[in-house]
Amino acid sequence: YRYSATPLMKQGKYAEARDRYIEAFITEPYSRRAVGGLIQWAEITKTPLGHPRVDPPETTTGRDGKESTTINVNPLADDGSMAWLAYTTTRSAWKQKKFSENFPGEEYRHTLKEEADAYRSVLSMVQVTKTAPEKLNPQLAMLQKLDNEGLLEAFILMAKPNEGIAQDHAEYLRDHREKLRQYVVKYVIAPK
């Protein structure tokens, strides 16, 4: 896809080239060359690129093997941000039990399924808090929008991958190529 886009760019067929670069990007999102093609197209067409900003809690493992989590929320804010506590609880449940139930015989790794479940647990907690939509934290509102549109997994694979999650890309691509394309077209190209 990437190679076929180059002649289209030279011919000034930017829309066609964009489509080829998108295909290259969704096929190999972790390749600098695939990303580079899309960046080249964006620079020439003066189109901004970016992923929606969503900052889940950060978990680090100390020398003693214990994990600590940092959640950057204002506890006094009435914007649903406290729902991020559900993210760490869900991730912990996956490490303790859910992973082995979903992936019997495999050694634990962070998966697309786990990350999507963690985000959805946050969204469920937002529903419980009954935060008014107009007060909802913008990152949580974006997560809700992505989930409502069926693009949450595409977002995770394209914007929030790590070594474990990236292993789930090929299977997701095979079964949901259109969702990956939709995510890139709607949220990565000319983000709002």
BALOBA-1460 file (C-alpha; in Angstrom, 3 decimals):
// residues 192
<rec num="1" residu="y" x="0.000" y="0.000" z="0.000"/>
<rec num="2" residu="r" x="2.749" y="2.403" z="0.943"/>
<rec num="3" residu="y" x="4.672" y="1.862" z="-2.293"/>
<rec num="4" residu="s" x="1.568" y="2.311" z="-4.426"/>
<rec num="5" residu="a" x="0.820" y="5.631" z="-2.730"/>
<rec num="6" residu="t" x="4.126" y="7.253" z="-3.740"/>
<rec num="7" residu="p" x="3.324" y="7.537" z="-7.469"/>
<rec num="8" residu="l" x="-0.147" y="8.816" z="-6.602"/>
<rec num="9" residu="m" x="1.431" y="11.561" z="-4.495"/>
<rec num="10" residu="k" x="3.720" y="12.539" z="-7.392"/>
<rec num="11" residu="q" x="0.669" y="12.739" z="-9.656"/>
<rec num="12" residu="g" x="-1.136" y="14.976" z="-7.173"/>
<rec num="13" residu="k" x="-3.813" y="12.329" z="-6.505"/>
<rec num="14" residu="y" x="-3.833" y="13.049" z="-2.796"/>
<rec num="15" residu="a" x="-7.178" y="11.463" z="-1.905"/>
<rec num="16" residu="e" x="-6.184" y="8.178" z="-3.523"/>
<rec num="17" residu="a" x="-2.733" y="8.334" z="-1.923"/>
<rec num="18" residu="r" x="-4.328" y="9.003" z="1.473"/>
<rec num="19" residu="d" x="-6.434" y="5.861" z="1.141"/>
<rec num="20" residu="r" x="-3.338" y="3.785" z="0.346"/>
<rec num="21" residu="y" x="-1.409" y="5.286" z="3.255"/>
<rec num="22" residu="i" x="-4.332" y="4.549" z="5.577"/>
<rec num="23" residu="e" x="-4.301" y="0.919" z="4.434"/>
<rec num="24" residu="a" x="-0.560" y="0.727" z="5.067"/>
<rec num="25" residu="f" x="-1.024" y="2.262" z="8.521"/>
<rec num="26" residu="i" x="-3.856" y="-0.030" z="9.628"/>
<rec num="27" residu="t" x="-1.994" y="-3.051" z="8.248"/>
<rec num="28" residu="e" x="1.306" y="-2.213" z="9.961"/>
<rec num="29" residu="p" x="0.541" y="0.428" z="12.620"/>
<rec num="30" residu="y" x="3.766" y="-0.212" z="14.504"/>
<rec num="31" residu="s" x="5.995" y="0.265" z="11.456"/>
<rec num="32" residu="r" x="7.768" y="3.610" z="11.169"/>
<rec num="33" residu="r" x="7.517" y="3.392" z="7.383"/>
<rec num="34" residu="a" x="3.750" y="2.953" z="7.414"/>
<rec num="35" residu="v" x="3.337" y="5.833" z="9.852"/>
<rec num="36" residu="g" x="5.855" y="7.870" z="7.839"/>
<rec num="37" residu="g" x="3.786" y="7.574" z="4.681"/>
<rec num="38" residu="l" x="0.736" y="8.978" z="6.418"/>
<rec num="39" residu="i" x="2.832" y="11.763" z="7.969"/>
<rec num="40" residu="q" x="4.289" y="12.621" z="4.553"/>
<rec num="41" residu="w" x="0.783" y="12.844" z="3.081"/>
<rec num="42" residu="a" x="-0.368" y="15.029" z="6.001"/>
<rec num="43" residu="e" x="2.563" y="17.422" z="5.627"/>
<rec num="44" residu="i" x="1.993" y="17.881" z="1.900"/>
<rec num="45" residu="t" x="-1.771" y="18.319" z="2.271"/>
<rec num="46" residu="k" x="-1.367" y="20.385" z="5.477"/>
<rec num="47" residu="t" x="-3.683" y="18.032" z="7.347"/>
<rec num="48" residu="p" x="-3.228" y="17.635" z="11.105"/>
<rec num="49" residu="l" x="-2.840" y="14.105" z="12.476"/>
<rec num="50" residu="g" x="-3.268" y="12.810" z="15.988"/>
<rec num="51" residu="h" x="-5.042" y="10.383" z="18.262"/>
<rec num="52" residu="p" x="-7.686" y="11.362" z="20.805"/>
<rec num="53" residu="r" x="-6.104" y="12.059" z="24.167"/>
<rec num="54" residu="v" x="-6.944" y="9.523" z="26.823"/>
<rec num="55" residu="d" x="-4.595" y="9.107" z="29.779"/>
<rec num="56" residu="p" x="-5.396" y="5.986" z="31.795"/>
<rec num="57" residu="p" x="-3.789" y="5.539" z="35.213"/>
<rec num="58" residu="e" x="-0.097" y="4.620" z="35.092"/>
<rec num="59" residu="t" x="1.061" y="1.475" z="36.827"/>
<rec num="60" residu="t" x="4.713" y="0.915" z="37.626"/>
<rec num="61" residu="t" x="6.428" y="-2.083" z="39.163"/>
<rec num="62" residu="g" x="9.045" y="-1.418" z="41.830"/>
<rec num="63" residu="r" x="12.214" y="-3.392" z="42.519"/>
<rec num="64" residu="d" x="10.307" y="-5.421" z="45.071"/>
<rec num="65" residu="g" x="7.837" y="-6.531" z="42.374"/>
<rec num="66" residu="k" x="4.959" y="-4.560" z="43.857"/>
<rec num="67" residu="e" x="2.859" y="-2.385" z="41.591"/>
<rec num="68" residu="s" x="1.856" y="1.171" z="42.300"/>
<rec num="69" residu="t" x="-0.685" y="3.153" z="40.347"/>
<rec num="70" residu="t" x="-0.870" y="6.885" z="39.758"/>
<rec num="71" residu="i" x="-4.299" y="8.319" z="39.042"/>
<rec num="72" residu="n" x="-4.286" y="11.990" z="38.154"/>
<rec num="73" residu="v" x="-7.786" y="13.135" z="39.056"/>
<rec num="74" residu="n" x="-9.224" y="15.933" z="41.091"/>
<rec num="75" residu="p" x="-11.304" y="14.184" z="43.787"/>
<rec num="76" residu="l" x="-13.395" y="17.319" z="44.196"/>
<rec num="77" residu="a" x="-14.274" y="17.561" z="40.508"/>
<rec num="78" residu="d" x="-17.767" y="16.475" z="39.569"/>
<rec num="79" residu="d" x="-16.671" y="15.237" z="36.142"/>
<rec num="80" residu="g" x="-16.680" y="11.453" z="36.585"/>
<rec num="81" residu="s" x="-12.875" y="11.262" z="36.858"/>
<rec num="82" residu="m" x="-13.013" y="9.078" z="39.963"/>
<rec num="83" residu="a" x="-14.311" y="6.326" z="37.670"/>
<rec num="84" residu="w" x="-10.674" y="5.750" z="36.659"/>
<rec num="85" residu="l" x="-10.350" y="3.714" z="39.868"/>
<rec num="86" residu="a" x="-12.278" y="0.970" z="38.052"/>
<rec num="87" residu="y" x="-9.493" y="0.802" z="35.453"/>
<rec num="88" residu="t" x="-6.878" y="-0.354" z="37.944"/>
<rec num="89" residu="t" x="-9.288" y="-2.748" z="39.660"/>
<rec num="90" residu="t" x="-10.168" y="-4.395" z="36.351"/>
<rec num="91" residu="r" x="-6.531" y="-4.665" z="35.260"/>
<rec num="92" residu="s" x="-5.706" y="-6.290" z="38.594"/>
<rec num="93" residu="a" x="-8.537" y="-8.810" z="38.150"/>
<rec num="94" residu="w" x="-7.153" y="-9.708" z="34.726"/>
<rec num="95" residu="k" x="-3.704" y="-10.346" z="36.152"/>
<rec num="96" residu="q" x="-5.064" y="-12.460" z="38.984"/>
<rec num="97" residu="k" x="-7.700" y="-14.553" z="37.224"/>
<rec num="98" residu="k" x="-9.341" y="-13.305" z="34.039"/>
<rec num="99" residu="f" x="-6.301" y="-13.737" z="31.804"/>
<rec num="100" residu="s" x="-5.971" y="-17.452" z="32.538"/>
<rec num="101" residu="e" x="-9.727" y="-17.877" z="31.999"/>
<rec num="102" residu="n" x="-9.589" y="-16.132" z="28.605"/>
<rec num="103" residu="f" x="-6.194" y="-17.431" z="27.466"/>
<rec num="104" residu="p" x="-5.728" y="-20.867" z="29.048"/>
<rec num="105" residu="g" x="-2.191" y="-22.168" z="28.952"/>
<rec num="106" residu="e" x="-0.627" y="-18.816" z="28.062"/>
<rec num="107" residu="e" x="1.680" y="-16.761" z="30.239"/>
<rec num="108" residu="y" x="0.171" y="-13.425" z="31.299"/>
<rec num="109" residu="r" x="0.484" y="-10.525" z="28.895"/>
<rec num="110" residu="h" x="-1.466" y="-7.294" z="28.606"/>
<rec num="111" residu="t" x="-4.112" y="-7.907" z="25.925"/>
<rec num="112" residu="l" x="-6.537" y="-5.930" z="23.809"/>
<rec num="113" residu="k" x="-9.387" y="-7.723" z="25.551"/>
<rec num="114" residu="e" x="-8.069" y="-6.708" z="28.980"/>
<rec num="115" residu="e" x="-7.561" y="-3.064" z="28.028"/>
<rec num="116" residu="a" x="-11.014" y="-2.806" z="26.433"/>
<rec num="117" residu="d" x="-12.549" y="-4.410" z="29.529"/>
<rec num="118" residu="a" x="-10.698" y="-1.927" z="31.763"/>
<rec num="119" residu="y" x="-11.920" y="1.062" z="29.738"/>
<rec num="120" residu="r" x="-15.467" y="-0.285" z="29.704"/>
<rec num="121" residu="s" x="-15.364" y="-0.752" z="33.472"/>
<rec num="122" residu="v" x="-14.506" y="2.942" z="33.741"/>
<rec num="123" residu="l" x="-17.446" y="3.809" z="31.500"/>
<rec num="124" residu="s" x="-19.737" y="1.613" z="33.618"/>
<rec num="125" residu="m" x="-18.550" y="3.435" z="36.728"/>
<rec num="126" residu="v" x="-19.301" y="6.764" z="35.035"/>
<rec num="127" residu="q" x="-22.883" y="5.540" z="34.550"/>
<rec num="128" residu="v" x="-23.086" y="4.642" z="38.242"/>
<rec num="129" residu="t" x="-21.901" y="8.113" z="39.272"/>
<rec num="130" residu="k" x="-24.629" y="9.636" z="37.083"/>
<rec num="131" residu="t" x="-22.328" y="12.455" z="35.993"/>
<rec num="132" residu="a" x="-24.179" y="14.923" z="33.810"/>
<rec num="133" residu="p" x="-22.985" y="14.637" z="30.170"/>
<rec num="134" residu="e" x="-22.126" y="18.352" z="30.015"/>
<rec num="135" residu="k" x="-19.855" y="17.971" z="33.090"/>
<rec num="136" residu="l" x="-18.154" y="14.758" z="31.963"/>
<rec num="137" residu="n" x="-14.370" y="14.853" z="31.734"/>
<rec num="138" residu="p" x="-13.468" y="15.268" z="28.007"/>
<rec num="139" residu="q" x="-11.315" y="12.129" z="27.995"/>
<rec num="140" residu="l" x="-14.136" y="10.051" z="29.443"/>
<rec num="141" residu="a" x="-16.564" y="11.598" z="26.965"/>
<rec num="142" residu="m" x="-14.208" y="10.593" z="24.145"/>
<rec num="143" residu="l" x="-13.959" y="7.024" z="25.464"/>
<rec num="144" residu="q" x="-17.747" y="6.861" z="25.611"/>
<rec num="145" residu="k" x="-18.013" y="8.130" z="22.046"/>
<rec num="146" residu="l" x="-15.443" y="5.623" z="20.761"/>
<rec num="147" residu="d" x="-17.211" y="2.774" z="22.544"/>
<rec num="148" residu="n" x="-20.654" y="3.848" z="21.290"/>
<rec num="149" residu="e" x="-19.299" y="3.867" z="17.729"/>
<rec num="150" residu="g" x="-17.719" y="0.413" z="18.127"/>
<rec num="151" residu="l" x="-14.213" y="1.858" z="17.725"/>
<rec num="152" residu="l" x="-12.788" y="1.389" z="21.225"/>
<rec num="153" residu="e" x="-10.662" y="-1.638" z="20.292"/>
<rec num="154" residu="a" x="-9.408" y="0.111" z="17.138"/>
<rec num="155" residu="f" x="-8.414" y="3.110" z="19.272"/>
<rec num="156" residu="i" x="-6.543" y="0.872" z="21.724"/>
<rec num="157" residu="l" x="-4.657" y="-0.955" z="18.964"/>
<rec num="158" residu="m" x="-3.740" y="2.202" z="17.071"/>
<rec num="159" residu="a" x="-3.213" y="4.734" z="19.891"/>
<rec num="160" residu="k" x="-2.432" y="2.760" z="23.064"/>
<rec num="161" residu="p" x="-0.495" y="-0.350" z="22.059"/>
<rec num="162" residu="n" x="2.208" y="-1.991" z="24.056"/>
<rec num="163" residu="e" x="4.069" y="-5.207" z="23.361"/>
<rec num="164" residu="g" x="1.232" y="-7.403" z="24.649"/>
<rec num="165" residu="i" x="-1.630" y="-5.517" z="23.010"/>
<rec num="166" residu="a" x="0.237" y="-5.360" z="19.680"/>
<rec num="167" residu="q" x="0.148" y="-9.170" z="19.542"/>
<rec num="168" residu="d" x="-3.635" y="-8.951" z="19.094"/>
<rec num="169" residu="h" x="-3.433" y="-6.658" z="16.063"/>
<rec num="170" residu="a" x="-3.260" y="-9.294" z="13.304"/>
<rec num="171" residu="e" x="-6.384" y="-11.117" z="14.467"/>
<rec num="172" residu="y" x="-8.315" y="-7.878" z="14.939"/>
<rec num="173" residu="l" x="-7.219" y="-6.651" z="11.502"/>
<rec num="174" residu="r" x="-8.415" y="-9.864" z="9.904"/>
<rec num="175" residu="d" x="-11.864" y="-9.617" z="11.502"/>
<rec num="176" residu="h" x="-12.361" y="-5.833" z="11.790"/>
<rec num="177" residu="r" x="-10.364" y="-4.077" z="9.075"/>
<rec num="178" residu="e" x="-13.176" y="-1.595" z="8.417"/>
<rec num="179" residu="k" x="-13.274" y="-0.494" z="12.073"/>
<rec num="180" residu="l" x="-9.544" y="0.270" z="11.989"/>
<rec num="181" residu="r" x="-9.999" y="2.266" z="8.778"/>
<rec num="182" residu="q" x="-13.010" y="4.076" z="10.226"/>
<rec num="183" residu="y" x="-11.060" y="5.016" z="13.351"/>
<rec num="184" residu="v" x="-8.144" y="6.439" z="11.353"/>
<rec num="185" residu="v" x="-10.382" y="8.397" z="8.982"/>
<rec num="186" residu="k" x="-12.603" y="9.806" z="11.716"/>
<rec num="187" residu="y" x="-10.177" y="10.335" z="14.606"/>
<rec num="188" residu="v" x="-6.550" y="10.344" z="13.405"/>
<rec num="189" residu="i" x="-6.845" y="12.474" z="10.263"/>
<rec num="190" residu="a" x="-7.742" y="16.070" z="11.087"/>
<rec num="191" residu="p" x="-8.515" y="15.328" z="14.760"/>
<rec num="192" residu="k" x="-10.873" y="17.625" z="16.594"/>
